[in-house]
Amino acid sequence: MKTIHSSTVTKSSWDKIRSSHNSSRLRLATAGILILGAAGLAATSMHPPRLPWAVPTVAIADNPYNAVTGVAVDPATNTIYVANLVAGDQIQDNTIAVIDGRRCSAMNASHCTRLAQLTHVGPAPFWLTFDPATRTLYVTNGLTPDYDENNTITVLDTRTCNATNTSGCNQMPVATVTVPGPLFNNDTNIFSAMALDAITHTLYVGDAHDGLVSMINTATCNAINTSGCSQTPTTMANGDGITLDPSTHTVYATGFDGDLISVFSNTNCNSTDQSNCAQFTSFAVPYSPDISAMDSASHTLYVPMSGTEGTLGFVWLFDVSA
């Protein structure tokens, strides 16, 4: 397994890591934009859409060798949280930028700047998930300060760190959750994703090596109550990316390495009830599937697929109504 230590990391080697990471993730996002955009252009050939090529930007960090890795939104306070992964020997000094969405949006860009920073977020933050019920921000930590694979999730309290109150942004994490599998894969540069099921109070966490999906009880592991943060049961399904369909109580776990998508019900496979976690199905896909998205109204699962290295990926549309 390829392990990169901080004592040997240079700007050029970081650029290589960042380029490889971008090629495995952003290439797929670009594919989806191109394919869906082409369909839109064909449908509106008489009235071409106005595309926002010039958009507001926000500088989330002072370090020029940083990478934006994740974003989450708190709609109640109109706050945008953006993870900032710092390169080289400063990987332990990562931050999360706090942005006021009321004054930094497509409609109002009068104050597109960071208001504050969460400064104690753990090394290499990748994926952010926000729980509005407890005002909790969950952050995956993909790498250790020595660039080894990490398997911890930071739990942060946003009640005093948001667009209306930044007094607590220098807080320490209220808890750190350890999950069985790593949250970043040093060989493929794939990171795992999380998905929150508000009904069952379950945070589903993928495994970057396509291991078992973990579950965190967000009712007992949050900014207010940390009594259950040491309990992380697992499902019997494997995957790194997690997508929920609340209309059918279904969880989809995409496996980048195994070219599989696993499907199981969250009704009896959640953080408090694992009675049916052994029951799941899997189906093969032609190429490595990336983090998917669900349209419950049309019962469509959109799955980005990666092709061979150097080729443009594409998006598969799966009918999940049956």
N, C-alpha and C positions, 0 to 999 in steps of 0.2 A: 504494500500500500504506500502510496506516495505521501510523505509527511514533510511539510515545509516548516522549518524552525525560524523563529523571529530573528535569531542572531545572524542568519544567512540571507534574509530577505532583503532585496534591493528594490529600487524603484522599478527597474526593468522587469524583475521577476514578479512584482506585484501587478504590473501592467499585464503580464502574461496571464496571471490568475484571473484578473478582472476581465480580460478579453475572452478567455475560455468560458468563464461564467456567463458573460453576456451572450456569447454565441449559443450557449445551450438553453438560455431562457428568453432573451430578448428577440432572438431570431424567430422563435415560435410566436411571440406576440406580434411581431411584424407580419408574419404570415397571415395571422388572423385578420389583421387590419387590412391587408391587401386584398384578401379573398372577399371579406364582407364589404369592403369599400368598392370593389369591382361590381359586386351585385347591386350596390346602391347606385352607382353611376349608371348602370344599365337601366335601372328602373326609373331614373330621373334624367334621362338624356335630353329631354326638352327643357329642363330647368336644372342646370348643374348646381350642386350644393356649394355653399360657401364654406371652405375648409379653414379652420383656425391655424394657419401656419405660424402666425406671430402671436404667441401667447405669453402671459406673465410668467416669470420665473422667480424662484426663491433660493437664495444661497443659504443652505442649511448648516454649513460648517465653515470654519476658517482654514482648515487644512486642505491644501490643493489635492492631496492624494487620498481622497475619500470616495466612498461609493454609497449611493442611496440604495438601500436594500429592502425596505418595506414601508408601508403606509397604513394608517388606520384613522378613522374619523369618529368623533364624538358629536352626534347631531344635536344633543341637548345644549352644549356650550359652543357649537360651531368651531370645534377645535380639530386641527389636522396634526397628527403625530407622524413624523418621518424619521426612520432609522438611518443612522450615519455610521458606516463601518470605516474605521481609520486604518490605513496601511502600516506595514512595517512594524517597528518596535513599539508603536503606540496603539496596537490592537486592543489593549486593555482600556484605552481611554475613549471608548465610543460614547456617542450621545444620541438622544432623540430630540429633534427639533420640535418646538411647539409653535404652531401657526394659527392665526386668527382667520377662520374661514369666512367671517362676515365681511372682511376687508381684503380678502385675497381669494377671489373666485373669478370665473369667466365673466360675471356680471359686474363685479366691483374689485378692481385691482389697486385700490388706493394705498394699501399698506401691505405689500407682499414682502414681508420680512419675518424672520423668526422672533417671537416675543421672548422666548426663554429656551432652555435646554434641560432635559432630564439627563443628569450627568453620571448616574450610577446605574447602568443598565446591563452590565455583564459584557463579556467579550464577544465581538462579532455578532451583533444583532441582525437577524435576517427577516423573520416574519413577525408581524404585529397583528394581534387580535384584541378588539375592545369589547368589553361586556358592559352595556349601558345599565344593567340592573344593579351592579355594584360599583360602577365607575372604575373598573379594573382594566389595566393594560397588561396583556401577556406577551412576552417577547422571547423568541427562540434565540439561544446562543449557539451559533454554529461551530465556532472554533475556540480553543483555549488560547491564552496568550502565547503559547509555543506553537501555534498553528496545528495542534492535534485536533481530531474530531471531538466535538463536545455534545453533551446530551442533557443540558439544563435549560430551564425556562424561568425567566425572571418575572416576578409578579409585582406590579407597580400600582400605586394609589394615585389616581388623577384628580381626586376631589380638590386638591390644592395645587394642581399643576395643569392648567387649562387656559383657554383664551380669556377667561374672566378673572382668574386667580392664579398667579404664578408663584405664590409665596412658598410653596413646597416642592419646587422643581429640583432642589438639591437633596431631596430625600434619598435614603437608602432603600433598597427593595424591601417590601414587607415579607417576602418569602422567595425561595428558590426551589423549583420543582425538578427532580431528577427523573427522567424517563428511561426505559430500558435501552432504546436504540439511539444512534447518533442523529443529529439534526442537520448535519452537512456531510457530504461524501467527498473526501479528498481525491478519489480516483475520477469521478465523473463531474465534480463541481456542481452537483445537484443538492439543493437544500430542501428540507421537508416543510410542509405547510400544515396549518392548523385550521379547524373550522368549529365554530361554536353552535351548539344546539341549545337554544334558550329554553325550550320546553322541558327537556330532561336535565338541564344544567350540566351539560357535558361538553368538554372541550376535547375534540378528537385531534390527535397529534400523529403525523406521519413519521415514518422511519426512513432516513435518507439512504439506507441500504435495502429498502423494500422489505424490512422486517415487519413485525406485528404492529398494528396501529394501537397507540396508547390512548387512555381516557383519563381526564382530570375532572373531578367533581367541582364545578365552579360555585356551588352553593356552600361548600366548606373549604374552598381554597380561593380566596379573593382578597381584595384590599381591606376588608372588614373582618373576615374570619379566615384564619390560616390553619385551622385545626386539621383539615384533610389534605394538606399539601404533600404529605408523605405517601398518600395512597394513589397509585397510578395503575389501575387494572388494564389489561390488554384485551383486544379482540383476537379472533383467529384469522382475521383477514390481514393481508399484507399491502403495503404501499407507502409512497412518500407524499403524494398529494391527496387532499381530502376535499370532497364536495358533498353538500347536503341538499336533499330535495325535501323540504318540509311538507309539501303537499302529499307525498306518499311515504313519509317517514323512512326514507332510504338514504344510505350513506354509500358514496362511491369513492374507492381508494385506487388511485392510479399508481402503477408500478413502472417506473422509468426503465429499470434494468431488466425486468422480466417480460416486458411487452404485454402486460395484463391489466385488466381493470376488475377489481373485486367489488362485490355488491352485497350489502347486508342491511338488515332493518335495525333502526335505532330504538324501536319500541321495547325490545328485550335485550338489547346490547348497548348499554350506556354505563355511566359511571356508578350507578346504584343498582343496576339489574343486569347481570351477565348470564342470565339463564339461557339465552339463545345465541350467544356469541359464537358458538361452534357452527352455526348454520349460515353459510354464505356461498355465493356462486362467483365464479370468475370466468371472464371471456378474453380471448386473445385478440390483440390488435396488430396491424401490420408493422408498425414502428413504435419506438419508445413514446409512450403517452406522457404528456406534461400535465400541469395542474389544470383541471377542467372547470367549466362553469355551467350552471344549470338554469334553464328557462322553464320554470314550473308551468307557466301558462300554456306553452306549446309542448310540454313534456319532451324537451330536447336537451341532451347533454352535449355540450361543445367541448371537444377534446383536441388540444393542439398535439400534433405528431411531429417528431423530429425525424428527418431523413438522415442520410449519410452525411458525414462531416463535409461542410462546404456547400451543402445544398439548402435550398429554401424549404422550410417545413410547411405543413398545411394543417387545416382543422377538419376533423371528422365530426359529423352530426349524427348522433345516435338517438333513435326513437325509443324512449324508455317508458312509453305509455302502457306497454303490456307487462 
